[in-house]
Amino acid sequence: MQKVIGRLGGHHLPPLPPCRAWSWDVSPSTGEGLGTLPPPARRFVEEGVRLCRPRAVRLCDGSPEEGVALLAQLQAQGLLHPLPKYDNCWLARTDPRDVARVENRTVLVTERERDSIPPKPPGGGPRQLGNWMSPPELEQAVQERFPGCMEGRTLYVIPFSMGPVGSPLAKVGVQLTDSPYVVASMRIMTRVGPQTFPALARDDFIRCLHSVGRPLPLREPLVNQWPCDPPRTLIAHHPDRRRIVSFGSGYGGNSLLGKKCFALRIASRLARDEGWLAEHMLILGVTDPMGRKRYVAAAFPSACGKTNLAMMTPALPGWRVHCVGDDIAWMKFDAEGRLRAINPESGFFGVAPGTSMRTNPNAMLTIRSNTIFTNVGQTSDGGVYWEGIDQPLTPGTTFTDWLGRAWKPGDPQPCAHPNSRFCAPARQCPIMDPSWEDPEGVPIDAIIFGGRRPEGVPLVYEAFNWRHGVFVGSAMRSEATAAAEHTGRRLMHDPFAMRPFFGYNAGQYLAHWLTIGEREGARLPRIFHVNWFLKDAAGRYVWPGFGHNARVLAWICSRVGGEDNARSTPVGLVPREGALDLDGLPSVSYSDLFSVSRPFWEKEVRELRGYYEENFGEDLPKEVMEELEALEERVKKM
C-alpha cells in the first residue's frame, strides 16, 4: 500500500502500460486528449488510472458542448430529471443515506495528531474541532477502498481554478472523479478548462481524488440511480501533500472537492503558511445613499443565512447591496495594507428551503436557469417546490417529494429535504458586484460574525479591537442545522463558523488570526457580531430580518466611517439609542434588541471557559483566555 500511495502525485513514473480495459477519450469540443495536460497533472491522472482501473478516461474542458453532453448522459442514466418549467434546469434525488456533509468521516492527515487537532485533556468528552488520521492509516483506508473502484465507469479529469484564472489570490487543482453529476456541478462551482494548464505545470496544484465507490457491474441496485457507499465514506485531507481523497459520497459538500475540502480545509492551511486568510465568509458590497461603498465579509455557520445576506434587497431607502460571494472568502493584504478578498467560487451551492421571493428574490431570479437542484420537491407542471417557497401554484398542481413519492400540503414529512440544494452560476445573480471577478479582490472594511442565538445575544455589537474581535469569533455559538448530520436545535460552538472546516489545529488557527492583527502597516477591518434570530418569550422573532438587515449594515458602515454613535456594554459596543434606524418598525423595541443580561452572560462565560478547556486546552492562545477573563470581570461589574 505504501507504494500505491507514495506514487500518487509522484515525479518518477514508468510509462503507463497499455490496457484493453480502458481508453483515452477526447474533448467533445476540441478533440484533444490527456496528452495536452502539463506533465505533473498527467502523472497524477496516470496514477489514478492505475489505482482505480476505469473503463475510460475523459479530460473535461469546460465547454458548452461538454455541458450539453453531460446533462444528456445524466438524464439517460436516470440521475437527472428535466424541469421544463425553467430554462435548462434539472433535478437530482440522492440516496437518502447521502444527503449532507459527514463530519464524523471527515479527517485531517498529518504526521503528528497535534498538527491537526488540539490534544484531548484527561477525562475530556468527544472532540469537536476535527478528526485526525495518520498517513499510514490513510494508506490503509485507500487500499481498502480505491483499487478497482471505477471499474466499468469513466474517470473524469477536471482541471479547475479556485478564483479568477491568473489572480494572485487564485489556486488550481485537478479532480479525478467517476461521477458525471460531480463534473456537471464542478463546472458551475469552479472555473474548468485548459486555461488552468499554465498553473498546473508548476506541480503545486491540489490533487483531488474522488469516487462514489460503486464499480460496475453493480452488486446491488442503486437507490434513485444515485451511486454511493455510505458505510465506507471517507473524506481525507493531506495538506502536506496538497491532496484530498474522498470516497463513497456523491453529496456536494463531500464530493465537490473544490468547495469545503479545497477552499477551506486545504486553503486555510496554505493561508497560514503563506500569511493570508481562507474563511467561511460571504462577501458583499454596501453602498449608502451618498454613493459611498464599503465591502464586508461575514462568517455564519452553514444554513444560517449567508446567501440571504449576500443577495439582500435592502428595505432601507437609498441603500444598495451587491454580491461578491455567498460562502467563502480568500483574503490577503495588498501593498497598501488593505485586506483584499476574492470569492474563489464561480457558483452558488445554496440551501433551498426557506428561499422565496420574500426572503431572497435575487436568489430566486438566479436559479431560474442553468441550475441543478438536489433533493427538492417537484411539481406536476415541471417546477420545484420546498418548504417556505411561498409561490403561487396552478390549481390542480400535484407534488412529488424528494424521495420520489406523492406528497400533498399538510403531510407530516417535508416535501424537500431540509438540506436540499440549488447549484447555480454566480454570473446569473442580478446583483453581482461589478468587481466580483477582479483578480486583485475587493477591499474589506468590516468583518462580521454571527449565528442562531434565540436569546441573550444583542442584535449587533462591535468588538473593542482586533484581539477582542478574534475572541468574539472564537466564542461563536449557533443552533445546529441540517447542513451536516446533526439533528435537533441544540446550541453548538462554532468558532469563526469554521468548526467543521479547520485545516489544521484550531488553536494555531486562532493564533494565526492574532498574528494577522499584528502585521505592520495593516489597515485592519473592524469586527462585529450580529444575531438576527433573537426571540421573545412567546418564541417570536423580535427582529424582522432579511431586507431590514440593511439597517444593521448601515450602522456598521457608520462605524467604519468613524461616527461616534455607540455605547459600551460588557460584551462590546452597541448602537446608541436612535443610532440604528428603526423607522417604520413600530413593533421593534430597542431594549429587546440590545439588553445585556448579567445571569445570561455569567452562564455564557462559564460555558465558554469549559469549552475552551475541553477542546483547545493548552493550545488556546493566552490572548484569547485573557479576553475571556476580561469579559468575566466586566460582567461581574454589571
MIROTOR-762711 format. One line per field, with one value per residue (C-alpha): residue number from 1; x, y, z. Coordinates in steps of 0.2 Angstrom, whole numbers, plus 2048, in hexadecimal, padded with zeros to 3 digits. Example, Ala and Ser with C-alpha at 12.3 -4.5 7.8 and 13.67 -1.06 7.14 Angstrom:
<pts>
seq: (1 / 2)
u: (83E / 844)
v: (7EA / 7FB)
w: (827 / 824)
</pts>
This chain:
<pts>
seq: (1 / 2 / 3 / 4 / 5 / 6 / 7 / 8 / 9 / 10 / 11 / 12 / 13 / 14 / 15 / 16 / 17 / 18 / 19 / 20 / 21 / 22 / 23 / 24 / 25 / 26 / 27 / 28 / 29 / 30 / 31 / 32 / 33 / 34 / 35 / 36 / 37 / 38 / 39 / 40 / 41 / 42 / 43 / 44 / 45 / 46 / 47 / 48 / 49 / 50 / 51 / 52 / 53 / 54 / 55 / 56 / 57 / 58 / 59 / 60 / 61 / 62 / 63 / 64 / 65 / 66 / 67 / 68 / 69 / 70 / 71 / 72 / 73 / 74 / 75 / 76 / 77 / 78 / 79 / 80 / 81 / 82 / 83 / 84 / 85 / 86 / 87 / 88 / 89 / 90 / 91 / 92 / 93 / 94 / 95 / 96 / 97 / 98 / 99 / 100 / 101 / 102 / 103 / 104 / 105 / 106 / 107 / 108 / 109 / 110 / 111 / 112 / 113 / 114 / 115 / 116 / 117 / 118 / 119 / 120 / 121 / 122 / 123 / 124 / 125 / 126 / 127 / 128 / 129 / 130 / 131 / 132 / 133 / 134 / 135 / 136 / 137 / 138 / 139 / 140 / 141 / 142 / 143 / 144 / 145 / 146 / 147 / 148 / 149 / 150 / 151 / 152 / 153 / 154 / 155 / 156 / 157 / 158 / 159 / 160 / 161 / 162 / 163 / 164 / 165 / 166 / 167 / 168 / 169 / 170 / 171 / 172 / 173 / 174 / 175 / 176 / 177 / 178 / 179 / 180 / 181 / 182 / 183 / 184 / 185 / 186 / 187 / 188 / 189 / 190 / 191 / 192 / 193 / 194 / 195 / 196 / 197 / 198 / 199 / 200 / 201 / 202 / 203 / 204 / 205 / 206 / 207 / 208 / 209 / 210 / 211 / 212 / 213 / 214 / 215 / 216 / 217 / 218 / 219 / 220 / 221 / 222 / 223 / 224 / 225 / 226 / 227 / 228 / 229 / 230 / 231 / 232 / 233 / 234 / 235 / 236 / 237 / 238 / 239 / 240 / 241 / 242 / 243 / 244 / 245 / 246 / 247 / 248 / 249 / 250 / 251 / 252 / 253 / 254 / 255 / 256 / 257 / 258 / 259 / 260 / 261 / 262 / 263 / 264 / 265 / 266 / 267 / 268 / 269 / 270 / 271 / 272 / 273 / 274 / 275 / 276 / 277 / 278 / 279 / 280 / 281 / 282 / 283 / 284 / 285 / 286 / 287 / 288 / 289 / 290 / 291 / 292 / 293 / 294 / 295 / 296 / 297 / 298 / 299 / 300 / 301 / 302 / 303 / 304 / 305 / 306 / 307 / 308 / 309 / 310 / 311 / 312 / 313 / 314 / 315 / 316 / 317 / 318 / 319 / 320 / 321 / 322 / 323 / 324 / 325 / 326 / 327 / 328 / 329 / 330 / 331 / 332 / 333 / 334 / 335 / 336 / 337 / 338 / 339 / 340 / 341 / 342 / 343 / 344 / 345 / 346 / 347 / 348 / 349 / 350 / 351 / 352 / 353 / 354 / 355 / 356 / 357 / 358 / 359 / 360 / 361 / 362 / 363 / 364 / 365 / 366 / 367 / 368 / 369 / 370 / 371 / 372 / 373 / 374 / 375 / 376 / 377 / 378 / 379 / 380 / 381 / 382 / 383 / 384 / 385 / 386 / 387 / 388 / 389 / 390 / 391 / 392 / 393 / 394 / 395 / 396 / 397 / 398 / 399 / 400 / 401 / 402 / 403 / 404 / 405 / 406 / 407 / 408 / 409 / 410 / 411 / 412 / 413 / 414 / 415 / 416 / 417 / 418 / 419 / 420 / 421 / 422 / 423 / 424 / 425 / 426 / 427 / 428 / 429 / 430 / 431 / 432 / 433 / 434 / 435 / 436 / 437 / 438 / 439 / 440 / 441 / 442 / 443 / 444 / 445 / 446 / 447 / 448 / 449 / 450 / 451 / 452 / 453 / 454 / 455 / 456 / 457 / 458 / 459 / 460 / 461 / 462 / 463 / 464 / 465 / 466 / 467 / 468 / 469 / 470 / 471 / 472 / 473 / 474 / 475 / 476 / 477 / 478 / 479 / 480 / 481 / 482 / 483 / 484 / 485 / 486 / 487 / 488 / 489 / 490 / 491 / 492 / 493 / 494 / 495 / 496 / 497 / 498 / 499 / 500 / 501 / 502 / 503 / 504 / 505 / 506 / 507 / 508 / 509 / 510 / 511 / 512 / 513 / 514 / 515 / 516 / 517 / 518 / 519 / 520 / 521 / 522 / 523 / 524 / 525 / 526 / 527 / 528 / 529 / 530 / 531 / 532 / 533 / 534 / 535 / 536 / 537 / 538 / 539 / 540 / 541 / 542 / 543 / 544 / 545 / 546 / 547 / 548 / 549 / 550 / 551 / 552 / 553 / 554 / 555 / 556 / 557 / 558 / 559 / 560 / 561 / 562 / 563 / 564 / 565 / 566 / 567 / 568 / 569 / 570 / 571 / 572 / 573 / 574 / 575 / 576 / 577 / 578 / 579 / 580 / 581 / 582 / 583 / 584 / 585 / 586 / 587 / 588 / 589 / 590 / 591 / 592 / 593 / 594 / 595 / 596 / 597 / 598 / 599 / 600 / 601 / 602 / 603 / 604 / 605 / 606 / 607 / 608 / 609 / 610 / 611 / 612 / 613 / 614 / 615 / 616 / 617 / 618 / 619 / 620 / 621 / 622 / 623 / 624 / 625 / 626 / 627 / 628 / 629 / 630 / 631 / 632 / 633 / 634 / 635 / 636 / 637 / 638)
u: (800 / 80E / 814 / 802 / 800 / 812 / 810 / 801 / 807 / 819 / 826 / 82F / 823 / 825 / 81A / 808 / 806 / 7FA / 7E9 / 7DA / 7CF / 7CF / 7D1 / 7D6 / 7C7 / 7C8 / 7C1 / 7B0 / 7B4 / 7C6 / 7CA / 7D9 / 7DD / 7E8 / 7F8 / 7F4 / 7F5 / 805 / 811 / 80D / 7FB / 7FC / 807 / 7F9 / 7EC / 7F6 / 7F8 / 7E5 / 7E2 / 7EE / 7E5 / 7D3 / 7D3 / 7C6 / 7BE / 7C2 / 7CA / 7C3 / 7CC / 7BF / 7C1 / 7B3 / 7AB / 798 / 799 / 79F / 792 / 784 / 78B / 78D / 77B / 774 / 77F / 778 / 766 / 769 / 76F / 760 / 76A / 765 / 753 / 74E / 744 / 73B / 733 / 745 / 753 / 760 / 75C / 75D / 759 / 763 / 75D / 76A / 76B / 763 / 773 / 77D / 775 / 782 / 794 / 79A / 7A5 / 7A8 / 7B0 / 7BA / 7CC / 7DC / 7EC / 7FC / 80C / 808 / 7F6 / 7F9 / 7FC / 7EA / 7E0 / 7E4 / 7E9 / 7DA / 7DB / 7DA / 7C8 / 7C2 / 7B2 / 7B1 / 7BB / 7B3 / 7C1 / 7C5 / 7CA / 7DC / 7E3 / 7F5 / 7FD / 7FF / 7EC / 7E8 / 7F2 / 7E9 / 7D8 / 7DC / 7E2 / 7D1 / 7C7 / 7CF / 7D7 / 7CB / 7BD / 7BA / 7B9 / 7AC / 7AB / 7B3 / 7C0 / 7BE / 7CC / 7C7 / 7D5 / 7CE / 7D2 / 7CC / 7CB / 7CD / 7DA / 7EA / 7E5 / 7F3 / 7E6 / 7E1 / 7E6 / 7E4 / 7E0 / 7DC / 7CE / 7CC / 7BA / 7AF / 79F / 798 / 78D / 79C / 7A4 / 794 / 794 / 7A6 / 7A4 / 798 / 7A2 / 7B3 / 7BC / 7C0 / 7CA / 7DB / 7DD / 7E4 / 7F2 / 800 / 7FD / 7FC / 80D / 814 / 811 / 80A / 7F8 / 7EB / 7E9 / 7D7 / 7D2 / 7BF / 7B5 / 7A3 / 7A9 / 79D / 7A7 / 79D / 795 / 78B / 78A / 77A / 76E / 76F / 763 / 75D / 76A / 776 / 787 / 78E / 796 / 791 / 798 / 7AA / 7A9 / 7B9 / 7BE / 7D1 / 7DC / 7EF / 7F5 / 807 / 804 / 7F8 / 7EC / 7D9 / 7D2 / 7BF / 7B6 / 7A4 / 79A / 793 / 78C / 793 / 79C / 7A5 / 7A7 / 7AA / 7BB / 7BF / 7B2 / 7B4 / 7C2 / 7CE / 7C7 / 7C7 / 7D0 / 7DF / 7DF / 7DE / 7EE / 7F6 / 7F0 / 7F9 / 809 / 808 / 801 / 7EF / 7DE / 7D2 / 7C1 / 7AF / 7A9 / 79D / 7A3 / 798 / 799 / 78E / 78B / 783 / 777 / 786 / 78F / 79C / 7A0 / 7A6 / 7AA / 7A6 / 7AB / 79F / 7A1 / 792 / 790 / 789 / 776 / 776 / 772 / 782 / 77A / 76B / 777 / 782 / 774 / 769 / 75D / 75E / 74E / 757 / 754 / 763 / 76E / 775 / 77D / 788 / 78D / 79F / 79D / 792 / 79D / 7B0 / 7BC / 7CF / 7D7 / 7E8 / 7F0 / 7F5 / 805 / 7FB / 7F6 / 7E4 / 7DC / 7D6 / 7CA / 7C5 / 7B7 / 7C0 / 7B0 / 7A6 / 795 / 789 / 786 / 777 / 76B / 75A / 74D / 748 / 74D / 73F / 73B / 738 / 748 / 754 / 74D / 75E / 762 / 751 / 755 / 767 / 760 / 754 / 760 / 770 / 76D / 76F / 763 / 766 / 759 / 74C / 739 / 732 / 722 / 717 / 71A / 72D / 732 / 73A / 733 / 739 / 733 / 733 / 733 / 723 / 71F / 70E / 709 / 6FD / 6ED / 6EE / 701 / 708 / 718 / 726 / 731 / 744 / 743 / 738 / 728 / 717 / 715 / 708 / 708 / 705 / 70E / 719 / 729 / 731 / 730 / 742 / 750 / 755 / 767 / 761 / 76B / 76C / 77C / 77C / 789 / 78D / 78D / 77A / 777 / 76F / 77A / 78B / 798 / 7A1 / 7B1 / 7AD / 7BA / 7C7 / 7D7 / 7DD / 7CE / 7C3 / 7C9 / 7C1 / 7BB / 7B2 / 7B1 / 7A1 / 79E / 78D / 782 / 771 / 76F / 75D / 761 / 76E / 779 / 776 / 770 / 781 / 791 / 7A2 / 7B2 / 7BD / 7CC / 7D4 / 7D9 / 7C8 / 7C1 / 7CB / 7C3 / 7B2 / 7B5 / 7BB / 7AC / 79F / 791 / 782 / 773 / 777 / 770 / 76D / 77D / 786 / 780 / 77B / 769 / 75F / 761 / 76F / 77B / 78C / 79C / 7A3 / 7B2 / 7B3 / 7A6 / 7B5 / 7B2 / 7AF / 7BC / 7CC / 7DB / 7E7 / 7E7 / 7D9 / 7E4 / 7F1 / 7E3 / 7DF / 7F1 / 7F2 / 7E4 / 7EC / 7FC / 7F3 / 7EE / 800 / 805 / 80F / 806 / 7F6 / 7E5 / 7DB / 7C8 / 7BD / 7B5 / 7A2 / 796 / 784 / 775 / 766 / 75D / 759 / 748 / 73B / 733 / 726 / 733 / 731 / 73F / 742 / 74B / 743 / 753 / 756 / 756 / 755 / 766 / 76C / 768 / 776 / 782 / 77F / 784 / 793 / 798 / 796 / 7A2 / 7AE / 7AC / 7B1 / 7A0 / 79F / 78E / 792 / 791 / 79B / 794 / 79E / 79D / 7A1 / 79C / 789 / 780 / 77A / 768 / 762 / 772 / 76A / 75D / 74C / 740 / 732 / 734 / 728 / 728 / 73B / 741 / 753 / 754 / 74F / 75D / 76B / 768 / 777 / 772 / 77E / 777 / 778 / 78A / 790 / 78A / 791 / 7A2 / 7A2 / 79D / 7AB / 7B8 / 7B3 / 7B3 / 7C4 / 7CB / 7C4 / 7C7 / 7D6 / 7DF / 7F1 / 7F0 / 7E4 / 7ED / 7F0 / 7E9 / 7D8 / 7D8 / 7DC / 7CD / 7C2 / 7C8 / 7C5 / 7B4 / 7B1 / 7B7 / 7AB / 79C / 7A0 / 79F / 78E)
v: (800 / 80C / 80A / 80E / 81E / 823 / 824 / 82E / 83F / 839 / 83F / 82F / 824 / 816 / 818 / 813 / 801 / 7FE / 7F6 / 7F1 / 7F4 / 807 / 814 / 827 / 831 / 842 / 853 / 854 / 866 / 866 / 853 / 854 / 847 / 845 / 848 / 85B / 85B / 862 / 853 / 855 / 854 / 845 / 83B / 83E / 838 / 828 / 824 / 825 / 81A / 80D / 80D / 80F / 805 / 80E / 809 / 81A / 82A / 83B / 84C / 85A / 86A / 875 / 877 / 87A / 86A / 860 / 867 / 862 / 850 / 84E / 853 / 848 / 839 / 83D / 83D / 82D / 825 / 82A / 835 / 846 / 84A / 859 / 867 / 86E / 87D / 885 / 887 / 879 / 874 / 863 / 859 / 84B / 840 / 838 / 828 / 82D / 828 / 835 / 846 / 851 / 853 / 844 / 84D / 83D / 835 / 845 / 845 / 84F / 845 / 84A / 841 / 848 / 848 / 859 / 861 / 85D / 85F / 865 / 857 / 850 / 854 / 845 / 840 / 84C / 848 / 845 / 851 / 85F / 867 / 85A / 848 / 842 / 833 / 82E / 82C / 819 / 818 / 822 / 816 / 808 / 810 / 814 / 802 / 7FC / 807 / 80D / 7FF / 7FB / 806 / 80E / 7FE / 7FF / 812 / 821 / 82B / 83E / 849 / 85B / 868 / 877 / 888 / 88E / 8A1 / 8AB / 8A2 / 8AB / 8B5 / 8B6 / 8AF / 8A0 / 88E / 87F / 86D / 85D / 852 / 840 / 83A / 82C / 837 / 840 / 849 / 850 / 856 / 85F / 867 / 86B / 874 / 880 / 882 / 884 / 88A / 87A / 879 / 87A / 88C / 884 / 87A / 888 / 887 / 874 / 873 / 879 / 869 / 871 / 86F / 866 / 854 / 84E / 83C / 838 / 828 / 824 / 812 / 808 / 7FF / 7F7 / 7EB / 7EF / 7E2 / 7EA / 7F6 / 809 / 814 / 822 / 81D / 826 / 81C / 81E / 813 / 81A / 80D / 810 / 823 / 82C / 83E / 840 / 850 / 84E / 860 / 85C / 853 / 85F / 851 / 84D / 83B / 839 / 828 / 822 / 832 / 83C / 84A / 85B / 85F / 84E / 84D / 85E / 85E / 870 / 876 / 873 / 866 / 871 / 883 / 881 / 872 / 872 / 885 / 88A / 880 / 888 / 899 / 896 / 891 / 8A0 / 8AD / 8B0 / 8AA / 89D / 89F / 899 / 8AA / 8B3 / 8C3 / 8D1 / 8E3 / 8F0 / 901 / 90F / 91D / 928 / 91B / 916 / 904 / 8F8 / 8E5 / 8D9 / 8C7 / 8BD / 8AC / 8A2 / 88F / 885 / 888 / 898 / 8A5 / 8A9 / 8A8 / 8B2 / 8C0 / 8BF / 8C2 / 8CD / 8DA / 8E8 / 8EE / 8FE / 90C / 911 / 903 / 8F6 / 8E5 / 8DB / 8C9 / 8C4 / 8B2 / 8A9 / 89C / 89E / 8AC / 8AB / 8BB / 8C2 / 8D3 / 8DE / 8E9 / 8F7 / 8EC / 8EA / 8D9 / 8D3 / 8C5 / 8BA / 8AE / 89E / 896 / 89A / 893 / 892 / 882 / 888 / 881 / 881 / 880 / 891 / 899 / 8A3 / 8B4 / 8BB / 8B5 / 8B5 / 8BB / 8BC / 8AA / 8A5 / 8AF / 8A7 / 895 / 897 / 890 / 885 / 87E / 86D / 86A / 85C / 854 / 861 / 85D / 85D / 864 / 85C / 86B / 868 / 874 / 872 / 873 / 874 / 87A / 88D / 890 / 89A / 899 / 899 / 889 / 884 / 87C / 869 / 869 / 859 / 856 / 849 / 84A / 848 / 835 / 834 / 831 / 83A / 848 / 855 / 864 / 85F / 84F / 84C / 84A / 859 / 859 / 85E / 858 / 865 / 866 / 865 / 870 / 87B / 87C / 88B / 896 / 8A6 / 8B1 / 8AE / 8B8 / 8C9 / 8D2 / 8CB / 8D8 / 8DF / 8DB / 8C9 / 8C2 / 8CF / 8C5 / 8D1 / 8CE / 8DB / 8E5 / 8DF / 8ED / 8E2 / 8D0 / 8C9 / 8B9 / 8B2 / 8A3 / 89D / 8A3 / 8A4 / 8AD / 8B8 / 8BE / 8D0 / 8D3 / 8DB / 8DF / 8E5 / 8DE / 8EA / 8E6 / 8D8 / 8CD / 8CE / 8CB / 8BA / 8B5 / 8BA / 8AE / 8A0 / 8A1 / 89F / 894 / 88F / 883 / 874 / 873 / 865 / 86A / 85B / 84B / 854 / 853 / 85E / 871 / 86F / 87D / 879 / 882 / 887 / 892 / 89E / 893 / 887 / 879 / 86C / 874 / 877 / 871 / 870 / 872 / 87E / 886 / 88A / 891 / 89D / 8A2 / 8A5 / 8B1 / 8BA / 8BB / 8C3 / 8D1 / 8D4 / 8D7 / 8E7 / 8F4 / 8EA / 8F3 / 8E7 / 8E6 / 8E8 / 8D9 / 8D7 / 8C9 / 8C8 / 8BE / 8BE / 8B0 / 8B8 / 8B2 / 8B8 / 8AE / 8A8 / 8A1 / 8AF / 8B8 / 8C9 / 8CF / 8CE / 8C9 / 8C7 / 8D8 / 8E1 / 8DA / 8E9 / 8F4 / 8EB / 8EC / 8FE / 900 / 8F5 / 901 / 910 / 908 / 905 / 917 / 91D / 922 / 923 / 91B / 90C / 908 / 8FC / 8EC / 8DD / 8D4 / 8E1 / 8F2 / 8F3 / 901 / 90F / 911 / 919 / 915 / 905 / 90B / 903 / 90E / 904 / 8F6 / 8FB / 8EA / 8E9 / 8EE / 8F5 / 8ED / 8DC / 8DD / 8E3 / 8DD / 8D5 / 8C9 / 8C6 / 8B4 / 8AF / 8B5 / 8AE / 89D / 8A1 / 8A4 / 894 / 88A / 892 / 88F / 87C / 87B / 883 / 878 / 868 / 86B / 877 / 873 / 87A / 87E / 88D / 89D / 8A6 / 8B6 / 8AD / 8A7 / 8B9 / 8BF / 8B3 / 8B8 / 8CA / 8C6 / 8BD / 8CD / 8D8 / 8CD / 8CD / 8E0 / 8E1)
w: (800 / 804 / 7F2 / 7EB / 7F6 / 7F4 / 7E1 / 7E1 / 7DC / 7DA / 7CD / 7C7 / 7BF / 7B2 / 7A2 / 7A4 / 79E / 790 / 796 / 78B / 79A / 798 / 78B / 78A / 785 / 77D / 780 / 777 / 772 / 76D / 76A / 776 / 782 / 792 / 789 / 78A / 79D / 7A4 / 7AA / 7BD / 7BA / 7AE / 7BA / 7C7 / 7BB / 7B7 / 7C9 / 7CB / 7BC / 7C3 / 7D4 / 7CF / 7BE / 7B5 / 7A4 / 79C / 7A0 / 79B / 79C / 7A0 / 797 / 79E / 78D / 78A / 77F / 78D / 799 / 78C / 78B / 79E / 7A1 / 793 / 79B / 7AC / 7A6 / 79D / 7AC / 7B6 / 7C2 / 7BC / 7B8 / 7AD / 7B4 / 7A5 / 7AF / 7AE / 7A2 / 7A3 / 7B5 / 7BC / 7CB / 7D4 / 7E2 / 7ED / 7F6 / 807 / 810 / 806 / 80A / 813 / 819 / 823 / 830 / 83A / 82A / 826 / 82B / 82B / 827 / 82F / 836 / 848 / 84E / 857 / 846 / 842 / 852 / 864 / 870 / 87A / 88C / 899 / 89B / 88D / 883 / 870 / 866 / 85C / 852 / 845 / 843 / 840 / 836 / 834 / 823 / 825 / 82A / 81A / 810 / 817 / 815 / 802 / 7FF / 807 / 7FB / 7EB / 7E2 / 7D4 / 7DA / 7C9 / 7BF / 7B1 / 7B4 / 7AC / 7B6 / 7B3 / 7B4 / 7BA / 7B9 / 7C3 / 7CA / 7DB / 7D8 / 7C7 / 7BC / 7BE / 7CE / 7DB / 7E8 / 7DD / 7DF / 7D3 / 7D4 / 7CB / 7D0 / 7CB / 7CD / 7C6 / 7C9 / 7BA / 7C6 / 7CF / 7BE / 7BA / 7CB / 7CB / 7BA / 7C3 / 7D3 / 7CC / 7BD / 7B2 / 7A3 / 79A / 7A0 / 7B0 / 7A8 / 7AA / 7BD / 7BD / 7B5 / 7C6 / 7CF / 7DF / 7DA / 7E6 / 7E1 / 7E4 / 7E2 / 7E4 / 7E1 / 7E5 / 7E9 / 7DE / 7D0 / 7C2 / 7C0 / 7D0 / 7DE / 7E4 / 7DD / 7DF / 7E8 / 7DC / 7D0 / 7DD / 7DF / 7F0 / 7FE / 80F / 81A / 813 / 810 / 814 / 810 / 814 / 812 / 811 / 811 / 811 / 801 / 7FA / 7F8 / 7FB / 7FB / 7FB / 7FA / 7FB / 7FA / 7EC / 7F6 / 7F2 / 802 / 801 / 7EF / 7E7 / 7ED / 7E8 / 7F5 / 808 / 805 / 7FB / 7FE / 811 / 818 / 80C / 809 / 81B / 81E / 80E / 815 / 825 / 81D / 810 / 81C / 816 / 81B / 813 / 81C / 81C / 818 / 80C / 804 / 7FF / 7FA / 803 / 7FB / 805 / 7FE / 7FC / 7F0 / 7FD / 7FB / 808 / 807 / 815 / 818 / 824 / 82C / 830 / 832 / 824 / 821 / 82C / 81F / 816 / 805 / 80A / 811 / 802 / 7F6 / 801 / 7FA / 807 / 80F / 813 / 806 / 7FC / 801 / 7F5 / 7F7 / 7EA / 7EC / 7EA / 7F2 / 7FD / 806 / 805 / 806 / 802 / 809 / 808 / 80C / 7FD / 7FC / 805 / 813 / 80E / 811 / 7FF / 7FC / 7EE / 7ED / 7E7 / 7E0 / 7D0 / 7D6 / 7E4 / 7ED / 7F8 / 804 / 7FC / 80A / 810 / 800 / 7F8 / 7EF / 800 / 809 / 7FA / 7E9 / 7E2 / 7E5 / 7DE / 7CE / 7CD / 7CD / 7BF / 7B3 / 7B1 / 7C3 / 7CA / 7D9 / 7E5 / 7F0 / 7EE / 7EA / 7D9 / 7D2 / 7C5 / 7B9 / 7B9 / 7C7 / 7D8 / 7E9 / 7FB / 80C / 80D / 7FA / 7FB / 7E9 / 7E1 / 7D9 / 7CB / 7D1 / 7D0 / 7D2 / 7DA / 7E3 / 7E3 / 7F3 / 7F3 / 7F5 / 7E5 / 7EE / 7EC / 7F9 / 7FD / 809 / 81A / 819 / 829 / 81F / 816 / 803 / 801 / 80C / 819 / 811 / 7FF / 7F3 / 7E4 / 7D9 / 7CE / 7C5 / 7CF / 7BF / 7BE / 7CE / 7CA / 7D7 / 7D5 / 7D9 / 7C9 / 7D2 / 7D7 / 7CB / 7CE / 7CF / 7DC / 7E7 / 7F0 / 800 / 810 / 81C / 829 / 82E / 836 / 840 / 844 / 848 / 84E / 860 / 866 / 875 / 87E / 870 / 86A / 858 / 854 / 85D / 859 / 860 / 86A / 85F / 854 / 862 / 86A / 859 / 857 / 868 / 862 / 853 / 85E / 869 / 85C / 860 / 855 / 854 / 84A / 838 / 82B / 821 / 82A / 832 / 842 / 848 / 854 / 858 / 865 / 867 / 860 / 861 / 850 / 851 / 842 / 83A / 836 / 842 / 835 / 829 / 832 / 828 / 837 / 84A / 84F / 85C / 84F / 844 / 852 / 854 / 841 / 842 / 851 / 847 / 838 / 844 / 848 / 836 / 834 / 82A / 829 / 827 / 831 / 82E / 83D / 844 / 849 / 84F / 849 / 84F / 844 / 84D / 85E / 864 / 872 / 87F / 873 / 867 / 85A / 852 / 858 / 849 / 837 / 82F / 81C / 813 / 824 / 828 / 81D / 82C / 836 / 827 / 827 / 839 / 836 / 827 / 832 / 83E / 831 / 82B / 83D / 844 / 857 / 859 / 864 / 877 / 880 / 888 / 890 / 880 / 873 / 86C / 867 / 85E / 869 / 86A / 85A / 850 / 848 / 83C / 842 / 839 / 832 / 83F / 84D / 855 / 856 / 867 / 86A / 87B / 875 / 868 / 873 / 885 / 88D / 89B / 8A9 / 8AD / 89A / 898 / 8A8 / 8A1 / 890 / 898 / 8A2 / 893 / 888 / 895 / 895 / 882 / 881 / 88E / 887 / 874 / 873 / 883 / 883 / 871 / 874 / 872 / 882 / 87A / 878 / 88A / 88F / 885 / 88E / 89F / 89A / 895 / 8A6 / 8AF / 8A5 / 8A8 / 8BB / 8BB / 8B3)
</pts>
